[in-house]
């Protein structure tokens, strides 16, 4: 009896010790998860809808669990405040302009808060500071959007099926193009004609190119000839300006110009004297008769010419009438 009681006491003691050990380990594990044994700081944010977030859910920064949700309370009909406890050693990385958003662990996992990285030059978030939030995307909204997309895809698929049926039956321009061999042959003939036209156009371009090259060569020769003539003309003008040659002497030599002017004066005086001599001969008794006959002959020729012109004028008038 004593032996049995002693064994029972030992087993009971081991059970109690094991239970206490498990309890301590559980407390330590839960406390670690809830950051009960680590120094923490508190920040808050507001959401319109927390989308199933609960107290004790994890908080992540850059994909690492850095804290837990400490409290969730309703401020008014459109605002829910979430208090977060974050480890003190992460505070230096969380900025005042960081934003908090609600996400999920996997597709159907628990809700978690994701804190984004702020600006590099922004100040560090302080204990009790309020940060901005991003509203979560509800699963129901996603499903509704997928349902709308599915309905639209069904409509598009139905319309596309009808179009393909019409094309296969030869309806419409595209259907005739696919089913009617005559149209296909006409298109092939058009392509062949276009190909021939393109070849002719290429030949024309080549001929035009050759003609243009020949024209440019001739133009270049003309320019060279013009340049030579310009140089020669320039040399002639230089010589004229320097008084070389007959024309240069005529322009530059004032003595020669005076002589030429005097010659013209003498020639004018000689012509005037000749006219006076001819007038004297007209009144000379020996030549008077000769000049009279010459005058009568010129007068008769003038009369005859006038008569011919009058006859031609009368004939023209009669033809017009």
C-alpha positions as CSV (number, residue, x, y, z in Angstrom):
1,X,0.0,0.0,0.0
2,X,2.8,2.4,0.9
3,X,4.7,1.3,-2.3
4,X,1.6,2.0,-4.4
5,X,1.1,5.3,-2.8
6,X,4.7,6.3,-3.3
7,X,4.5,5.5,-7.0
8,X,1.3,7.4,-7.3
9,X,2.9,10.5,-5.7
10,X,5.9,10.3,-8.1
11,X,3.6,10.1,-11.1
12,X,1.5,12.9,-9.8
13,X,4.5,15.1,-9.2
14,X,5.9,14.4,-12.7
15,X,2.5,15.3,-14.2
16,X,2.3,18.5,-12.2
17,X,5.9,19.5,-13.2
18,X,5.2,18.7,-16.8
19,X,2.0,20.7,-16.8
20,X,3.7,23.6,-15.2
21,X,6.5,23.4,-17.8
22,X,4.0,23.3,-20.6
23,X,2.1,26.2,-19.1
24,X,5.3,28.3,-18.8
25,X,6.4,27.5,-22.3
26,X,2.9,28.5,-23.6
27,X,3.0,31.7,-21.6
28,X,6.5,32.4,-23.0
29,X,5.4,31.6,-26.5
30,X,2.2,33.7,-26.4
31,X,4.1,36.5,-24.7
32,X,6.7,36.5,-27.4
33,X,4.0,36.6,-30.0
34,X,2.3,39.4,-28.3
35,X,5.5,41.2,-27.6
36,X,5.0,41.0,-23.9
37,X,8.7,40.5,-23.2
38,X,10.1,43.0,-25.8
39,X,10.2,46.8,-25.6
40,X,7.5,48.2,-27.9
41,X,6.1,51.5,-29.1
42,X,2.6,52.3,-30.2
43,X,1.2,53.8,-33.4
44,X,-2.4,54.1,-34.6
45,X,-4.2,54.4,-37.9
46,X,-7.9,54.6,-39.1
47,X,-9.8,52.5,-41.5
48,X,-13.3,52.7,-43.0
49,X,-13.5,48.9,-42.9
50,X,-11.0,46.6,-41.2
51,X,-12.2,43.7,-43.3
52,X,-12.1,41.0,-40.6
53,X,-9.0,42.2,-38.8
54,X,-8.8,41.0,-35.2
55,X,-6.8,41.9,-32.0
56,X,-3.6,39.9,-32.0
57,X,-3.2,39.7,-35.8
58,X,0.3,40.2,-37.0
59,X,1.9,43.5,-38.3
60,X,4.5,43.2,-41.1
61,X,7.1,45.5,-42.3
62,X,9.1,44.5,-45.5
63,X,7.5,41.0,-45.1
64,X,8.7,40.6,-41.5
65,X,6.5,40.3,-38.5
66,X,7.3,43.3,-36.3
67,X,4.3,43.6,-34.0
68,X,0.7,42.8,-33.2
69,X,-2.7,44.5,-33.3
70,X,-3.3,45.7,-29.7
71,X,-6.8,47.2,-29.9
72,X,-9.6,47.8,-32.4
73,X,-12.4,50.3,-31.6
74,X,-15.1,52.1,-33.5
75,X,-14.7,55.9,-33.5
76,X,-17.9,56.7,-35.5
77,X,-20.0,55.3,-38.3
78,X,-17.2,55.7,-40.9
79,X,-14.0,55.3,-38.9
80,X,-12.4,52.4,-37.1
81,X,-9.2,53.0,-35.1
82,X,-6.6,50.3,-34.9
83,X,-3.8,50.5,-32.2
84,X,-0.6,48.7,-33.1
85,X,2.3,47.6,-30.9
86,X,5.6,47.4,-32.8
87,X,9.0,46.3,-31.5
88,X,11.2,49.1,-30.4
89,X,14.2,48.0,-32.6
90,X,12.1,48.5,-35.8
91,X,11.0,52.1,-34.9
92,X,14.0,53.6,-36.8
93,X,12.8,52.1,-40.1
94,X,9.2,53.2,-39.8
95,X,8.7,56.8,-41.1
96,X,6.1,59.4,-40.3
97,X,4.8,59.1,-43.9
98,X,4.5,55.3,-43.9
99,X,1.1,53.9,-44.7
100,X,-0.8,50.9,-43.2
101,X,-2.8,48.6,-45.3
102,X,-4.7,45.3,-44.6
103,X,-3.8,42.2,-46.4
104,X,-4.1,38.4,-46.0
105,X,-1.7,35.6,-45.1
106,X,-2.2,33.7,-48.4
107,X,-5.5,33.5,-50.2
108,X,-7.8,32.6,-47.2
109,X,-5.4,33.2,-44.3
110,X,-5.7,35.5,-41.3
111,X,-5.7,39.2,-41.8
112,X,-2.4,41.1,-41.3
113,X,-1.4,44.8,-41.4
114,X,1.3,45.7,-43.9
115,X,3.2,48.9,-43.2
116,X,4.9,50.4,-46.2
117,X,8.3,52.0,-46.3
118,X,8.2,55.8,-46.1
119,X,10.4,58.4,-47.7
120,X,14.2,58.3,-47.0
121,X,14.3,61.9,-45.7
122,X,11.1,61.7,-43.7
123,X,11.3,61.8,-39.8
124,X,11.0,58.6,-37.7
125,X,7.6,57.6,-36.4
126,X,7.2,58.5,-32.7
127,X,5.4,56.7,-29.9
128,X,1.6,57.3,-30.2
129,X,1.8,58.8,-33.7
130,X,-1.0,58.4,-36.2
131,X,-0.1,57.3,-39.7
132,X,-2.2,57.2,-42.9
133,X,-3.9,54.0,-44.1
134,X,-4.9,52.4,-47.4
135,X,-8.4,50.9,-47.5
136,X,-8.4,47.1,-48.1
137,X,-9.9,45.5,-51.1
138,X,-12.8,43.3,-50.1
139,X,-13.1,39.8,-51.4
140,X,-16.7,40.4,-52.3
141,X,-15.7,43.3,-54.4
142,X,-13.2,41.1,-56.2
143,X,-15.7,38.4,-56.8
144,X,-18.3,41.0,-58.1
145,X,-15.7,42.4,-60.5
146,X,-14.8,38.9,-61.6
147,X,-18.5,38.1,-62.1
148,X,-18.9,41.3,-64.2
149,X,-15.8,40.3,-66.3
150,X,-17.2,36.8,-66.8
151,X,-20.5,38.1,-68.0
152,X,-18.8,40.5,-70.4
153,X,-16.5,37.7,-71.6
154,X,-19.6,35.5,-72.2
155,X,-21.2,38.3,-74.3
156,X,-18.0,38.9,-76.3
157,X,-17.6,35.1,-76.9
158,X,-21.2,34.8,-78.1
159,X,-20.8,37.7,-80.5
160,X,-17.5,36.3,-81.8
161,X,-19.1,32.9,-82.3
162,X,-21.9,34.5,-84.4
163,X,-19.3,36.4,-86.4
164,X,-17.3,33.3,-87.1
165,X,-20.5,31.4,-88.1
166,X,-21.4,34.2,-90.6
167,X,-17.9,34.1,-92.0
168,X,-18.0,30.4,-92.4
169,X,-21.4,30.6,-94.2
170,X,-19.9,33.2,-96.6
171,X,-21.9,36.2,-95.4
172,X,-20.4,39.7,-95.4
173,X,-17.3,41.0,-97.2
174,X,-14.9,38.8,-95.1
175,X,-17.0,35.7,-95.6
176,X,-17.1,36.3,-99.3
177,X,-13.4,36.9,-99.3
178,X,-12.8,33.5,-97.7
179,X,-15.5,31.4,-99.4
180,X,-15.6,33.0,-102.9
181,X,-12.7,31.8,-105.0
182,X,-13.5,34.4,-107.7
183,X,-12.7,37.2,-105.3
184,X,-9.5,35.5,-104.2
185,X,-8.4,35.1,-107.9
186,X,-9.2,38.8,-108.5
187,X,-7.1,39.8,-105.5
188,X,-4.3,37.6,-106.8
189,X,-4.6,39.2,-110.2
190,X,-4.6,42.7,-108.6
191,X,-1.4,41.8,-106.7
192,X,0.2,40.6,-109.9
193,X,-0.7,43.8,-111.7
194,X,0.6,45.8,-108.8
195,X,3.8,43.8,-108.9
196,X,4.2,44.5,-112.7
197,X,3.4,48.2,-112.1
198,X,6.1,48.3,-109.4
199,X,8.6,46.7,-111.7
200,X,7.8,49.3,-114.4
201,X,8.0,52.1,-111.8
202,X,11.5,50.8,-110.8
203,X,12.6,50.9,-114.4
204,X,11.2,54.4,-114.8
205,X,13.1,55.5,-111.7
206,X,16.3,54.0,-113.0
207,X,15.9,55.8,-116.3
208,X,15.1,59.0,-114.6
209,X,18.1,58.6,-112.4
210,X,20.4,58.1,-115.4
211,X,18.9,61.2,-117.1
212,X,19.3,63.2,-114.0
213,X,22.9,62.1,-113.8
214,X,23.5,63.1,-117.4
215,X,21.8,66.4,-116.9
216,X,23.9,67.1,-113.8
217,X,27.1,66.3,-115.8
218,X,26.1,68.7,-118.6
219,X,25.1,71.3,-116.0
220,X,28.5,70.9,-114.4
221,X,30.2,71.4,-117.8
222,X,28.1,74.5,-118.4
223,X,29.0,75.9,-115.1
224,X,32.7,75.2,-115.8
225,X,32.4,76.9,-119.2
226,X,30.6,79.9,-117.6
227,X,33.2,80.2,-115.0
228,X,36.0,80.2,-117.7
229,X,34.0,82.9,-119.7
230,X,33.6,84.9,-116.5
231,X,37.3,84.8,-115.8
232,X,38.1,85.8,-119.4
233,X,35.6,88.6,-119.3
234,X,37.0,89.8,-116.0
235,X,40.5,89.9,-117.6
236,X,39.1,91.9,-120.5
237,X,37.4,94.4,-118.2
238,X,40.7,94.7,-116.2
239,X,42.6,95.5,-119.4
240,X,39.9,98.0,-120.5
241,X,40.0,99.7,-117.2
242,X,43.8,99.9,-117.3
243,X,43.6,101.5,-120.8
244,X,45.0,98.6,-122.8
245,X,43.8,97.9,-126.4
246,X,41.7,100.1,-128.7
247,X,38.6,100.1,-126.5
248,X,40.6,100.7,-123.4
249,X,42.4,103.7,-125.0
250,X,39.0,104.9,-126.3
251,X,37.6,104.9,-122.8
252,X,40.6,105.8,-120.7
253,X,42.7,108.1,-123.1
254,X,41.1,111.5,-123.0
255,X,43.3,112.7,-126.0
256,X,42.0,109.9,-128.2
257,X,38.4,110.6,-127.1
258,X,38.9,114.3,-128.0
259,X,40.3,113.4,-131.4
260,X,37.3,111.0,-132.0
261,X,34.9,113.8,-131.0
262,X,36.7,116.2,-133.3
263,X,36.4,113.7,-136.1
264,X,32.7,113.4,-135.6
265,X,32.4,117.2,-135.7
266,X,34.4,117.4,-139.0
267,X,32.3,114.6,-140.5
268,X,29.1,116.5,-139.5
269,X,30.5,119.7,-141.2
270,X,31.5,117.8,-144.3
271,X,28.0,116.3,-144.5
272,X,26.5,119.8,-144.2
273,X,28.8,121.1,-147.0
274,X,27.8,118.2,-149.2
275,X,24.1,118.9,-148.7
276,X,24.8,122.6,-149.7
277,X,26.7,121.4,-152.9
278,X,23.8,119.1,-153.8
279,X,21.3,121.9,-153.4
280,X,23.5,124.1,-155.6
281,X,23.5,121.4,-158.3
282,X,19.7,121.3,-158.2
283,X,19.5,124.9,-159.2
284,X,22.4,124.7,-161.8
285,X,21.1,125.0,-165.4
286,X,23.0,121.9,-166.5
287,X,21.6,119.6,-163.8
288,X,18.1,121.2,-163.3
289,X,16.4,119.1,-165.9
290,X,17.9,115.8,-164.5
291,X,16.6,116.5,-161.0
292,X,13.2,117.5,-162.4
293,X,12.9,114.1,-164.2
294,X,13.9,112.3,-161.1
295,X,11.2,114.1,-159.1
296,X,8.5,113.3,-161.7
297,X,9.6,109.7,-161.7
298,X,9.3,109.4,-157.9
299,X,5.9,111.1,-158.0
300,X,4.6,108.7,-160.6
301,X,5.8,105.7,-158.6
302,X,4.1,107.1,-155.5
303,X,0.8,107.5,-157.4
304,X,1.0,104.0,-158.9
305,X,1.6,102.5,-155.4
306,X,-1.4,104.4,-154.0
307,X,-3.6,103.1,-156.8
308,X,-2.6,99.5,-156.1
309,X,-3.4,99.9,-152.5
310,X,-6.8,101.4,-153.3
311,X,-7.6,98.4,-155.6
312,X,-6.6,95.9,-152.9
313,X,-8.7,97.8,-150.3
314,X,-11.8,97.7,-152.6
315,X,-11.3,93.9,-153.3
316,X,-11.0,93.2,-149.6
317,X,-14.3,95.1,-148.9
318,X,-16.1,93.2,-151.6
319,X,-14.9,89.9,-150.2
320,X,-16.1,90.9,-146.7
321,X,-19.5,91.9,-148.0
